[in-house]
Amino acid sequence: QVQLVESGGGLVQAGGSLRLSCVASGSSISIYDMAWYRQAPGKQRDLVARITFGGVITYLDSVKGRFTISRDNAKKTVNLQMNSLKPEDSAVYYCNVRGPRFSNWGQGTQVTVSS
């Protein structure tokens, strides 16, 4: 099993940048798909970006061109570089690891973008 801990959230003005990091412990992440989700108050949890174990990347349409997901299997980390942030990006961001028989979440990190 893989446990996840996120960091890097905070308060930033619109147009600013943040870099979220997710550190895994336990098993290697090299064979698993990794992703970032977000959930705003009263809304569902949405997929923001996913990077498969093979390196295939997908993004939520509204973050394309602004966010970049990356992974370092040796360091067991997954990062989300967020640029040109908008108030509508404000949410709790969660890291996720998905295997054939499990899906684990981190505790989340709050991102708040002020206008």
Secondary structure per residue as TSV (DSSP state, phi and psi in degrees):
chain	resnum	aa	ss	phi	psi
A	1	Q	-	360.0	159.7
A	2	V	E	-125.4	130.7
A	3	Q	E	-107.5	147.1
A	4	L	E	-126.6	142.2
A	5	V	E	-134.1	122.4
A	6	E	E	-96.4	156.2
A	7	S	E	-155.0	167.9
A	8	G	-	106.7	-5.6
A	9	G	-	-71.2	173.3
A	10	G	E	163.0	-166.9
A	11	L	E	-104.3	129.7
A	12	V	E	-143.2	151.2
A	13	Q	E	-78.4	154.8
A	14	A	T	-54.9	137.6
A	15	G	T	92.4	-11.5
A	16	G	-	-83.1	-173.8
A	17	S	-	-132.3	152.0
A	18	L	E	-142.6	152.9
A	19	R	E	-124.4	115.1
A	20	L	E	-91.9	141.3
A	21	S	E	-124.5	145.7
A	22	C	E	-129.8	119.7
A	23	V	E	-108.8	129.7
A	24	A	E	-101.1	147.7
A	25	S	E	-129.8	160.1
A	26	G	E	98.2	-128.9
A	27	S	S	-71.7	162.2
A	28	S	-	-62.6	150.0
A	29	I	S	-98.0	-1.2
A	30	S	T	-61.6	-23.0
A	31	I	T	-102.5	8.6
A	32	Y	S	-117.8	153.8
A	33	D	E	-79.1	139.1
A	34	M	E	-121.0	148.3
A	35	A	E	-153.2	160.6
A	36	W	E	-116.0	132.9
A	37	Y	E	-119.6	165.7
A	38	R	E	-143.3	152.5
A	39	Q	E	-142.3	119.0
A	40	A	-	-91.2	158.3
A	41	P	T	-55.4	130.1
A	42	G	T	76.9	5.7
A	43	K	S	-120.7	165.5
A	44	Q	-	-77.1	163.5
A	45	R	-	-82.8	123.4
A	46	D	E	-111.1	144.7
A	47	L	E	-71.2	126.4
A	48	V	E	-97.1	-47.3
A	49	A	E	-158.4	144.3
A	50	R	E	-133.3	141.3
A	51	I	E	-128.4	119.2
A	52	T	-	-76.0	171.2
A	53	F	T	-63.7	-23.6
A	54	G	T	-89.2	-1.0
A	55	G	-	93.9	6.6
A	56	V	-	-77.0	132.4
A	57	I	E	-117.7	137.2
A	58	T	E	-131.6	148.8
A	59	Y	E	-130.0	150.8
A	60	L	-	-61.9	137.2
A	61	D	G	-54.2	-39.3
A	62	S	G	-71.6	-10.8
A	63	V	G	-111.2	-3.5
A	64	K	T	-59.2	134.6
A	65	G	T	85.5	-10.2
A	66	R	T	-116.2	-34.7
A	67	F	E	-108.0	147.6
A	68	T	E	-135.7	124.3
A	69	I	E	-99.3	143.3
A	70	S	E	-147.7	160.4
A	71	R	E	-138.9	150.1
A	72	D	E	-130.6	98.9
A	73	N	T	-64.3	-35.4
A	74	A	T	-64.1	-36.6
A	75	K	T	-92.9	-2.5
A	76	K	T	55.8	45.5
A	77	T	E	-127.5	150.7
A	78	V	E	-131.5	128.7
A	79	N	E	-116.4	154.2
A	80	L	E	-131.9	107.6
A	81	Q	E	-86.7	121.7
A	82	M	E	-118.0	116.2
A	83	N	-	-115.7	163.7
A	84	S	S	49.8	48.5
A	85	L	-	-66.0	147.0
A	86	K	-	-121.1	156.5
A	87	P	G	-54.8	-33.3
A	88	E	G	-71.7	-6.5
A	89	D	G	-82.9	-7.4
A	90	S	-	-63.5	128.9
A	91	A	E	179.6	173.3
A	92	V	E	-88.6	127.9
A	93	Y	E	-103.0	131.2
A	94	Y	E	-118.8	138.5
A	95	C	E	-90.2	144.5
A	96	N	E	-137.2	140.2
A	97	V	E	-120.7	133.2
A	98	R	E	-126.5	124.4
A	99	G	-	-117.3	-176.5
A	100	P	S	-64.5	-23.7
A	101	R	S	-131.5	11.9
A	102	F	-	-155.3	162.8
A	103	S	E	-148.2	114.4
A	104	N	E	-112.9	150.2
A	105	W	E	-122.8	151.1
A	106	G	-	-82.6	-177.1
A	107	Q	-	-83.4	-13.7
A	108	G	-	94.5	153.8
A	109	T	E	-137.0	134.0
A	110	Q	E	-81.8	131.1
A	111	V	E	-118.9	124.3
A	112	T	E	-125.5	123.9
A	113	V	E	-113.6	118.2
A	114	S	E	-91.7	147.8
A	115	S	-	-90.2	360.0
